[in-house]
Structure formats: structure tokens, C-alpha cells
Amino acid sequence: MTTYTLDATNKKLGRISSEIAILLMGKNTPAFAKNIVPNVEVVVTNASKLHIADAKKENMEYKWYSGYPGGLRFEKLKDALTKKGPEEVLRRTVYGMLPTNKLRSKMIQNLKITK
């Protein structure tokens, strides 16, 4: 298993998320295949030191739908940071950048995030 260690200190949320997504998909290896989960592990350290702009904290929203009438829910990025922490925000961002197929949940399991 190949292990990549990334330091998130003073890095922007989107930049480091796309880098993590590329590593989790295995696009940096010559043996890349869309239908195979690569044998990699990505460890991110210092997630609490991510650089997130104040405007992004105020304006960015996560939304999900429960499936029931009137079940559309919103959560601002600043609320997610206070309730769930920067680790979950980073995980959500990377999850959104992975391909939407059956391998997505297996790829995200190879992501380890520490404060």
C-alpha cells in the first residue's frame, strides 16, 4: 500500500481537496484504471490550519434532500466548521470531487484526516 502524507497548513480548501482526490483515484500512477480502487492511503495532517476565506465561510452552503416534501436542508460552511470540525468539511469536499459510482465510498475510506 502506498501512503501519501499531505500537510494542510495554510493551504486552500479546494486546492488540497483536488490534490487528495487525484491521489485517491490513482490518476498519478501509470496503472490508472477507472474501474479499480487503487491501493493507496492519503493521510492529511494539520486540517485545523486550512486557509478558508471568510467570504467562503459565509456564502458556501451544503445542501441535501431527505426525500420527503419540504425536506431540503441547508448548512453553511461556518456552521459545519463549528459543529463537525475542519476534518469533516475536508472529507465532504473530497467526497464531492470523487467520481459518482460504486467505488466512491471505497475510495473515501482510504482518506485519514488528523487535526
JOCORVEN-V275279 format. One record per backbone hydrogen bond with DSSP energy under -0.5 kcal/mol. NH is the residue of the N-H (numbers start at 1). CO is the residue of the C=O. E is the energy in kcal/mol with one decimal. If there is no record, write none. Layout:
# JOCORVEN-V275279
nh->NH co->CO e->E
nh->NH co->CO e->E
This chain:
# JOCORVEN-V275279
nh->2 co->39 e->-2.2
nh->4 co->41 e->-3.0
nh->6 co->4 e->-0.5
nh->6 co->43 e->-3.0
nh->8 co->6 e->-0.6
nh->8 co->45 e->-2.6
nh->10 co->49 e->-2.2
nh->11 co->8 e->-1.7
nh->13 co->51 e->-0.9
nh->16 co->12 e->-2.1
nh->17 co->13 e->-1.8
nh->18 co->14 e->-2.1
nh->19 co->15 e->-1.6
nh->20 co->16 e->-2.3
nh->21 co->17 e->-2.5
nh->22 co->18 e->-2.0
nh->23 co->19 e->-1.8
nh->24 co->20 e->-2.6
nh->25 co->21 e->-2.0
nh->26 co->22 e->-1.0
nh->27 co->22 e->-1.8
nh->28 co->22 e->-0.5
nh->29 co->26 e->-1.5
nh->32 co->29 e->-1.0
nh->36 co->33 e->-1.2
nh->38 co->36 e->-0.6
nh->40 co->38 e->-1.6
nh->41 co->2 e->-2.6
nh->42 co->110 e->-2.5
nh->43 co->4 e->-3.3
nh->43 co->41 e->-0.5
nh->44 co->42 e->-0.5
nh->44 co->112 e->-3.0
nh->45 co->6 e->-2.8
nh->45 co->43 e->-0.5
nh->47 co->114 e->-2.1
nh->48 co->115 e->-0.5
nh->49 co->46 e->-1.5
nh->50 co->47 e->-1.3
nh->51 co->11 e->-2.6
nh->52 co->50 e->-0.8
nh->57 co->53 e->-1.9
nh->58 co->54 e->-1.7
nh->59 co->55 e->-2.4
nh->60 co->56 e->-2.3
nh->62 co->75 e->-3.2
nh->64 co->73 e->-1.8
nh->66 co->71 e->-1.8
nh->71 co->68 e->-2.0
nh->73 co->64 e->-3.0
nh->73 co->71 e->-0.5
nh->75 co->62 e->-2.1
nh->77 co->60 e->-2.2
nh->78 co->57 e->-1.5
nh->80 co->76 e->-2.1
nh->81 co->77 e->-2.3
nh->82 co->78 e->-1.7
nh->83 co->79 e->-2.6
nh->84 co->80 e->-2.3
nh->85 co->80 e->-1.1
nh->89 co->85 e->-1.4
nh->90 co->86 e->-2.3
nh->91 co->87 e->-2.1
nh->92 co->88 e->-2.6
nh->93 co->89 e->-2.1
nh->94 co->90 e->-2.3
nh->95 co->91 e->-2.5
nh->96 co->92 e->-1.8
nh->97 co->93 e->-0.8
nh->97 co->94 e->-0.9
nh->98 co->94 e->-0.8
nh->98 co->95 e->-0.6
nh->101 co->99 e->-1.7
nh->104 co->101 e->-1.3
nh->107 co->103 e->-2.3
nh->108 co->104 e->-2.1
nh->109 co->105 e->-0.8
nh->110 co->107 e->-1.5
nh->111 co->108 e->-1.4
nh->112 co->42 e->-2.9
nh->112 co->110 e->-0.6
nh->114 co->44 e->-2.7
